[in-house]
Amino acid sequence: MGVIGQLNVIRNAGGEGGEAMLVDAVNNRDPEGRAPLHIAARAGVADAASALRERLAAPNAQDVRGDTALHVCAGADVAKARKRE
């Protein structure tokens, strides 16, 4: 399942066994080592990032480059600022 699919699972999980599925999904990784929190941070989707944290997403998880979600978020903000110049 791709990271976008994981985000959909997180949003739609419920019912029997839903919580266990959430914990697994929020910390699942794509081939680049990015968890859904990395993707939400890069996209600047604060409500998704907040929902992921509420569901125990690991804030200090690193991708294959060693970047955490905070690094990814900061990098996305820099890229947006450069585009405006």
Contacts in CASP RR format, 6 or more apart in sequence:
PFRMAT RR
TARGET T0000
AUTHOR 0000-0000-0000
METHOD contacts of the structure
MODEL  1
MGVIGQLNVIRNAGGEGGEAMLVDAVNNRDPEGRAPLHIAARAGVADAAS
ALRERLAAPNAQDVRGDTALHVCAGADVAKARKRE
1 9 0 8 1.000
1 28 0 8 1.000
2 30 0 8 1.000
3 28 0 8 1.000
3 30 0 8 1.000
3 34 0 8 1.000
3 35 0 8 1.000
3 36 0 8 1.000
3 38 0 8 1.000
3 39 0 8 1.000
4 39 0 8 1.000
6 25 0 8 1.000
6 26 0 8 1.000
6 28 0 8 1.000
6 36 0 8 1.000
7 36 0 8 1.000
7 39 0 8 1.000
7 40 0 8 1.000
7 48 0 8 1.000
9 21 0 8 1.000
9 22 0 8 1.000
9 25 0 8 1.000
10 22 0 8 1.000
10 25 0 8 1.000
10 26 0 8 1.000
10 36 0 8 1.000
10 51 0 8 1.000
10 52 0 8 1.000
10 55 0 8 1.000
11 51 0 8 1.000
13 19 0 8 1.000
13 21 0 8 1.000
13 22 0 8 1.000
13 25 0 8 1.000
22 55 0 8 1.000
22 56 0 8 1.000
23 55 0 8 1.000
23 56 0 8 1.000
25 36 0 8 1.000
26 35 0 8 1.000
26 36 0 8 1.000
26 37 0 8 1.000
26 52 0 8 1.000
26 55 0 8 1.000
26 56 0 8 1.000
26 57 0 8 1.000
27 35 0 8 1.000
27 56 0 8 1.000
27 57 0 8 1.000
27 58 0 8 1.000
27 61 0 8 1.000
28 35 0 8 1.000
28 36 0 8 1.000
29 35 0 8 1.000
29 61 0 8 1.000
29 63 0 8 1.000
32 63 0 8 1.000
32 64 0 8 1.000
32 65 0 8 1.000
33 62 0 8 1.000
33 63 0 8 1.000
33 64 0 8 1.000
34 63 0 8 1.000
34 72 0 8 1.000
35 57 0 8 1.000
35 58 0 8 1.000
35 61 0 8 1.000
35 63 0 8 1.000
35 69 0 8 1.000
36 48 0 8 1.000
36 52 0 8 1.000
36 57 0 8 1.000
37 49 0 8 1.000
37 52 0 8 1.000
37 53 0 8 1.000
37 57 0 8 1.000
37 58 0 8 1.000
37 59 0 8 1.000
37 61 0 8 1.000
37 69 0 8 1.000
38 61 0 8 1.000
38 63 0 8 1.000
38 67 0 8 1.000
38 68 0 8 1.000
38 69 0 8 1.000
38 72 0 8 1.000
40 46 0 8 1.000
40 48 0 8 1.000
40 49 0 8 1.000
40 52 0 8 1.000
40 69 0 8 1.000
41 49 0 8 1.000
41 69 0 8 1.000
41 70 0 8 1.000
41 72 0 8 1.000
41 73 0 8 1.000
41 76 0 8 1.000
42 72 0 8 1.000
42 73 0 8 1.000
42 76 0 8 1.000
43 76 0 8 1.000
44 73 0 8 1.000
44 76 0 8 1.000
49 69 0 8 1.000
53 59 0 8 1.000
59 68 0 8 1.000
59 69 0 8 1.000
59 70 0 8 1.000
60 68 0 8 1.000
61 68 0 8 1.000
61 69 0 8 1.000
62 68 0 8 1.000
63 72 0 8 1.000
END
